[in-house]
């Protein structure tokens, strides 16, 4: 009876202190303007992730081609929520991304451009690192550039170093971020948005 009581107490104590780990969630944000030739491939790469996305937010930055029609068709058949935000006038890319990011409530998110695509394991592999390292806010990957001629070039990005980052930006905009970290610094600089270059991304990191 004494042993039974000890076992019962241990079981009760274990139940009270069992840590239930929440499954992390990931969203993606695309800012697009006149992306009719490539947007479907980009969205399909997000729909085919081994770790399904929580939501896909797409900001159409005043497209004048058939981008919106393609997006609406994809939304109608998607099992993953796709939110489409139409801008009546162009905000340009960084401010448009900021608008999309405000609609994310997932633990993590990443940006994608309409002429990009990601491997099926992208969401799963990058979120795993953030799940296991609470002090990390950004996870970036190597990149492969390609063109419509079939030319490809792989960029193996260096290990993170603040000194190296001060010299040049090696962190891609498509890196996965903690949503709370991005929002805590108000995202991309809307002031630098008008620079029409990648200093805005560099400033964010």
N, C-alpha and C positions, 0 to 999 in steps of 0.2 A: 504493500500500500504506500509505503514511503517513496519507493522508486517510482510508482505510478504518479504520485503527486509531483515529484521532481520533473518527470517527463512532461506532465501536463503544464507545469509552470514554464518550462523551457519553450514548449510549443506556443503557449500564449504570448510569451515575450517575443518570440520570433515573428509572430503574426503582427504584433504591434510595431515592430521596427523594420518590417520588410519594405525596402525601397522599390517603388514601382517607377521604373525609368520610362519617361514619356517618349514616344516615338517622335523624333524631330520632323519638322515640316519644312519644305523648300518651295519657293515660288520663282518665277522668271519674269523679267520685264523686257519687252522689246519696244524701242522707239523706231518708227519706220516712216519714211517719206518716199513715195513712188518706188515701192519695192516689189512690184508685181512679178518680176522674173525670178525672184529668189525667196520670197517670204514663205511660200508653202514648204519648202525644204527646211527652213529654219524652224517653223512651228512643228513640223512632223518630228524633227529631232528631239523636241521637247516632249512631245506626246509619247515617245517611245523609250522613255527613261526606265531603267530597271527599278529605281526608286521613284514612284509616280510623284509628280509635282502636285502641290496643294492648289496652285492657281497659276494661270498665265495671264499677265496683264500686257496688253498691247496698246500703245499710244500711237495713233495715226496722226502724223504731224502735217495735216493739210495736204494729203496726197491728191494728185490730179489724174492718176491712172486707175487701174482696176484693183488696186490693193485692198480697198474696203470690201469689195465684192468677194474676193478670195478669202479674206478673214471671216466674213459672215458665213461663208460656206463651211469653213473649217470649224467654226464655233458650233454650227448646227449639228455636226456629227461627232463632236468631241465628248469623250467620257470625263475629261478633266475640265473644270470651269475655265472658260476663256472670257476675260473682261476686255472689251474694246472701248477705248476712250478716243473720240474724234476731236482733234483740234481744228477749229474753223480757220485759224491763221497759224502759220508756222511759228513754233517757239524755238526751233533748232534743237539739236540732239540732247544736250545736257539738261536743259530745263524740261524737255519732254520726258527724259528719264526720271527726273525728280517727281514729276506728276505721277508716273507709273509706280514709283517706289512707295508713295504715300498710300497706295491701295494694297500694299502687302502687309499681312499680319502674321506670316509664317516666321519660324525661327530664323531661317536663312533665306537669302535670295541671290540671284545673279542677273546681270544684264546680258542681252544678246542683241546683235544687229541683224537686220533682215537678210544680209548676205553671209551670215555665219551659220554653223551648225555644230552640235556637240555630240560626242560619243554617247552611246546608250548608258554607260556606267557613270557619266559625269556627275549627276546629282548624288548618286549613292556614294561614290568614292570621296568626293570633296566634303559632303556633309558628315561622313564618318570621322574625318579628322577634326572637324569642329565639335562633334559630339564628345570626342575623347580629350579635347584640350580647351577648357573653358577660358583660358587666357588669350586664345588666338581669335582675332576678329576677321581675318581674311585668309582665304586659301586660294592660291593661284596654280595654274598648270603650265606645261609646255604648250606651244602653239604651232599649228601647221597652216601656212598661208598657201592659197591656191588661186588659180585664175581660170577663165573659161577656155584656155588653150591646153589645160591639163598640167601646167607647170605647178610644182609644189616645192615648198621649202619649210623645213622644220626648224623652229627656234627653241632650243633647250634653255629654259630660263634659269638664272643662277639661284642658289640658296639665298634666303632673305638676308639682307644687310642694310642697315640704315645708311651707312656710308655710301654703298653702291647706289642706293635709291636717291641719294642727294646728287649723284652725278648724272643719272639717267633713269627714265621710268621703264622698268621691266615687268611691272605688274599690269596684266591686261584688265580692261574694263569688265570682261566676262568672269572675273574671279568671283568666288562665292563669299558673301559677307554675312555677318550677323546683322539682321534687320535693325535691331536696337542700336547697334554701333553707327550704322549709316544715318539713322534718323537723329541720333543724339548730336551730330555735327551738322544737321540740316542738309546733308547730301552734297551734291555738286554745287560749286559756286555759280549762282545765276549771273553774277557780275562778269565772271570769266567765260561764261557761255558764249559770248559774242566774239571770242578770240579766234574761232574757227580752226582750232588746233588741239593738240592733246595735252596742253599744259593743265587743262581742267582736271583730267584724270590724275595727273601727277600730283597736283595740289591736294586732291582728295586723299590719296594714300599718305 
